[in-house]
Amino acid sequence: MAAQNAQILFPVNVPGAFDYRIPHGVNIKRGDFVFAPIGKQMKLGVVFDILEDDGGRTLKDIAQVKATQPLSVEMLRFIEWTARYNCVSPGLVLRMVVRSYKALDPSPMVTQFSPSESLPSKMTASRQSILEHGGPFPARASEISERAGVSSGVVRGFEAAGGLIAQNLPVDGPFGVPNSEHGGIALTFAQRRASDELIAQVAKRDYNVSLLDGVTGSGKTEVYFEAVAEALKKGGQALILVPEIALTQAGMSRFEARFGVAPAPWHSQLGDASRRRVWREVAQGRAQLVVGARSALYLPFPNLRLIVVDEEHDTSYKQEEGVIYNARDMAVVRAKIAKHSVVLASATPSLESLVNARTGRYAHVILPERPGVVTLPEIDLVDLKDHPPEKGDFISAPLIEATNAVLARGEQAMLYLNRRGYAPLIICRNCGQKLKSPDTDSWLVEHRATGRAMCHQTGFSMRMPTACLECKAEDSLNAVGPGVERVAEEAAKHFPDAKIEIFSSDTAGNPAEIAARMTRMEQGDIDILVGTQMVVKGHNFPKLTFVGVVDGDLALAGGDPRAGERTYQTLVQVAGRAGRADKPGHALIQTHQPDHEALAALAAGDRERFISAELGLREALLLPPFGKLAGVIISGEDLKKTEALAKKFVSLAPRADGVEILGPSEPPIGRIRGRYRRRLLVQAEMTVNLPKYMKTWRARVKPPSKYKLQIDIDPQSFM
Ligand code: ADP
């Protein structure tokens, strides 16, 4: 047999793979993890490809094959595709896939105990407590003693007496096997028809995408559960992607109720040990049901049959740092490569997905109504010109009236404002200076609950000063504009007898606090919830019948071409929180722009009107989904050099038909953490291969060290 070489990809940011010789007699295949020398070091990499040796070069030998589950060929292709499309090196994508080498080793072992068949003759109260409260078994002595409230000596003694059996077991046990027949509710006729369509798609075991398009509360989750059940039934793996803030205990327990076991979770707050466990169990194909945030898409599933992207329109699917990618779009790519199904679910689908559904590229599965007698909330606009709030206030008379009516009926109200803290701006009355974040072009936000001034861009915070930092005038700092804390303060003035709570990432940051607040809300211990977008995701409050939106114009500002779409989506979702049980809901939106198409269509309850107006606009301007966009962010510590680099980059742009370059310009946040930033926007016709164009362009310039040039294909953020 002719000698063979292997292309090894290392999880580092270099342009491509390196060639090595495969030593004679060593059996190596694509996807294997191997050690190979780089300089004097041995590095772990993945065999990306195998080629016949042409004898032209002397190559170093691969040192050793690591005994572990290889990556599948589909996974390799997915890595390559992600890298090419998003204009990053494949090594960076591999690093996203293999974040911990320890996950490649089998789980460490530890002694664990379970009850034996026969009990010892001497049973004490402590031993009885072990049997009753020490489980689930098998468990470690420390776990059993904590749960049963006995010393670990008692656990050992019970084992010595024959009541417990000790076994050497993996520290990271397997996840429970989901039961597709467990749980499940009686679906309505429309839901059954939708779930049958999805099941048929999954059963094809081939690439297909369905857009599950159903109004808020129409039972989309119940319906896609059936598609998940179909994938699991045949022994496949299923991945459900949800926005990070929907990964709450309440969200997870819904899966457990349906499938009988807790799914394997994947999110940013997961500890290293849990991460390794999930990775390993997924790689072995044993974790069948995974619920996670966007990066779960890069777990090494060997046997994936279905990916559900819940709330597919959500902006949190876009990763904005490191490898900049959109998990919704990459989910479709992964399915195409590995030949399986994708379900994109939303009450407010992105225009991209809607157009794909309407042109037949995706199956369009529609749930037009809520089950039972539940109707969609009535939405009305409050023109702030006609109903200005009292001086210094932010809640207008119609919102006050509506809230009073709801409280009189013993129901609940929600006031929505997507702004954390007390006030978004702190200005000195004496000298007019605004309190600014150091090294970042962003104003500090006053957080009165903690007595701090915070930068929401960088997380910087300082004690709220008592005097102006510039002119030193005492007590001159003035809060300008509302945040949720201020709305709650004002609500307490208007509704003195109501129980009011704030729900934002500041007040309910950890899962336990979120769960506690949810329970208080469900039990009616809260009358008025003042919340940011955190309240929008996946919570059902049966007694919530009124939603007041304090600032309906908030998302319309800025240079985002999707601003209208985002406003429409958010407000539909916010309003959709009202009236989920048997009581009809009502939403009032305060606005300065009642004629804006997104708001007018919302008030008219006419989604189609908004979609066709918005699509018309996008088509005329060649914006997605009728044209392509790429963003370029150039950043560095010196303003002049950053600007010069941006200009030089523009001057090196390849000539191509159907490509237009806008900028460089200063983005809304011109400096972050001391680094100046400049932006370009590249607009291209549909026929242009934009990633390829950007790659050619990018290769023409080598930014000096400490200067960065990042490419963002299909940007969602324009900050
Ligand atoms: P969506 O995902 O579309 O917002 P959900 O699946 O969360 O909707 O359903 C909203 C609420 O209605 C949930 O509490 C759900 O359990 C309930 N529900 C949906 N369909 C039915 C049904 N056929 N019978 C009883 N309850 C249902």
Boltz pocket constraint, residues with backbone or C-beta under 6 A from the ligand:
constraints:
  - pocket:
      binder: B
      contacts: [[A, 185], [A, 186], [A, 187], [A, 188], [A, 191], [A, 214], [A, 215], [A, 216], [A, 217], [A, 218], [A, 219], [A, 220], [A, 221], [A, 222], [A, 223], [A, 371], [A, 540]]
      max_distance: 6.0
